Amino acid sequence: MHLNPYGEYAVLLAGSLADDWPADREGIVSRTRDFGMTMQFAHASDDHGQSRRVVDDWLSVVDAEDPRERARLLNVHMATVAAYPRLTDHDGEGWHLHYRDDDDTLARVLHAVISVGTALHLTTRGMHRLSRCAAGRLPADVCRNVVVDVTRNGRQRYCSVRCANRDAVRRHRARLAG
């Protein structure tokens, strides 16, 4: 048996959904596959809208700058989707743990996986390892993408090389003008 701690992939999935929201339920399911989820999801009448609310609620955790507030919000999220851990071999790839009910809908699975994964990511890597792109803090930029810092040194501030380069050019030009 291997322990499936959700972890990094769940936070990266949440960031991906937040930054580029799929047009329909099938797009969300496809994205979960891209990030390694193999299970089938029970259908609900408003999976797409409910999943969007999960991601929007998760963004409150991203935007919380105080570690205690971030922890409080995550605890609320995890309590909402609490289920006892269970062994499963749903895809024949080996026994592992799930922290959710087996017959949950897409939105409820996302809520559980993203909440637990975010908590594991922040507690193992550091509470500062989740934010918005630093380029969005500048008056002339509108980048609001999520940054899930999985770097070795823990100093990732930008969502992409493009945003980092634009900010560096902007700072360089400001120094030349000053």
N, C-alpha and C positions, 0 to 999 in steps of 0.2 A: 504494500500500500504506500502511496506517496501522499503527502499533505499538500493540498491545493490551497495556498494561502490567499488566493485572489490577487492581492498585491499590485504590482506595477502595471500589468496589462489593464486592470480595471480602471485605474486612474487615467491611463493613456486613452482608453476607450471613452471615458467621460469627457476628457478634453477634446477629443476628436468630434464627438457628438455636439459639444457646446460650440465649437468653432465652425462646424460645417454640418448643419442639421439636415438629415435626409428628408426627402419629400413625402415619404410614406412608410408604412410599417415594414415593408420588404426591404427598404433601404436601411432601416435600423437593424433588422436581422442580419443583413449582409455585412454591416459594419461590425456586429458582434462576431461574426465568422472571421472577419479580417483580423480581429484581435484574439482569436483562439478559442472562442466559446463554441462548443459543438452541440449543446443540448437543444431540444425542441422547446418552444415556448407555447404555453396555453394561450388561446386567443381571448381577447376582451373586445367589447364593442368599440372602445376608443383607445386602443393601444397607442396609436400615434400621439394623440393629445396627452394621455397620461404619462407617456415616456418623456414628452417634452417638459412636463411639470417636474418630473424627477430630476432632469438635467438642470432646469432653472433653479430648483431648490438647492441642488448641489453647488451651484454657482455662489450661493450665499456663503458656503464654506470656503470657496476659493477667495472670495472678497473679504473675508474676515481676517484682519491683520493681527489681531491679538490672539496668541496661542490658546489662552483659556476660553475665549469666545469660540474659536475654531473647534476646540474639543467639545464644548457644550453643544454646538450645532451638530457635530458628528454624532454625539451620543443620542441626541433627539432622533436623528435619521436612523441610526441603528436600532433604537428602541421601537420605532415605527414598523420595522420589517423583521423584528426578532423572531427567530425560529430556532429550535434546537438543532445542533449540528447533526448531520446524518451521513452515513457512508453511502456511496452510490457508485455504480459502474454503468451509467446511462449510455455510454457510447462504446463500450467494450474495450476502452483503452487503459483500463486499470482502475482499481478502487481508489477513491479519494473522498474528501469531506466537502459537503455543501453546507452553507450557513443559511439555508432558506428551504421552504417547502418544495417538494418535487413538482407539484402541479400549479405553480404560480404563473401568473400572466407575465408577458414581456416586461411591462413597466415595473411590476413588483420584483422580478428577478434583477432588473437593472438597478433598482433602488437598493436591494440587498448587496449585490456584488460591488457596486460603486461605493456604497457607504463603508462596507468592511474593507474593501481594497484601499480606499482613501485613508482610513484609520491606520491600516498596516503600513502604507507608504509613509505617512507622516511620522508614525512612532518609530519606524526602523531607520528612516533616512533623515528625519528632522522636520519639525513643524513648519519651517520656512520653505519647504520644498514644493510649494503650490502657490501660484500667483497669477496675475495678469501680466501680459507683455509690458516690459518697461518702456517701450516706445509709446505706448498708450498714455503714459503719464506726462507726455510732452504736449504743450498746447496745440501744436500744429499737426499732431498725429491722432488717428482714430483707431489704432489697433487695440482691440479688446480681447485678443486671443488668450487662451489659457496656457500657462507654462507649467508643465509637470517636470520638475527638475530631477532627472535621473543620472546626472553627470557624476563623475567620481568626486570632484571637488565641491559640489553643492553650490555653485555660483551662477547657474543659468538664470538669466534675467529676461531674455528675449525668446519669442516664439519661433523665430527663424533667423537664419543668417541674413536674410534680406532686411529684417527690422533692425538687427544689430548694426549692419553696415550703414543703413540710412541714419541711425542715431549717431554713429561715429562721424559721418560726413557732416551732419548738422552741428555737432560739437566742434569739429575742426573749423568749419566756416565761422562759427561764433567766436572762436579764439582769434581768427584772422581779422575779423571785423572789429574786435575789441581792442 
